[in-house]
Amino acid sequence: MDYQEQYQNYLAQAMAALEKACGRFLPEESEVCRAARYSLMGGGKRIRAVLVLSVCDMLGGSMQAAQQFAAAVEMLHCYSLIHDDLPCMDNDDLRRGRPSCHKAFSEATAMLAGDVLLTEAFETVANAPADASVCVQAARALGAGAENNSAGAGCGRWQPRHGLWAGTGSEIRSVGRNRRPASADPPQ
């Protein structure tokens, strides 16, 4: 099987896992969950999920558990994108060629949609069909991803090993000292 076929195979598995997670955790009756689905299923390369699945396959792990872990990684990533697009952060109107979540729904709904994706990412990992110790390790890795993978979100810079909110925290502290953070300056 060539690279493109492998990628498409893993992508199909990731999409199926995301559909299953949506059915389980994001009921259509809820406006917040519809907003979360809108963003989560709104396209993208799914490279993080594909990497989880391909590494698991390469190492001979449980693909059933890896599918849930892949879905959780995508949920975490989508949460960070929703929050990053909010008016209080980057104020982006578009995401993947469509109105960003806060434009398609509302700012409050988008904030909660991101929050629900973060919470349900950990729920997905906790309920994966794997030994409890594997689920705990996966939850730790997911937490480290929340800490490292999107570090400095909304700050326009990468800050590894300092946490998702490290940049924001330093900006809040600088505002508390009556200094404006760099990211608060209007775009040129």
Secondary structure by P-SEA (a helix, b strand, c coil): ccaaaaaaaaaaaaaaaaaaaaacccccccaaaaaaaaaaaccccaaaaaaaaaaaaaacccaaaaaaaaaaaaaaaaaaaaaaacccccccccccccccccccccaaaaaaaaaaaaaaaaaaaaaccccaaaaaaaaaaaaaaaacccccccccccccccccaaaaaaaaaaaaaccccccccccc
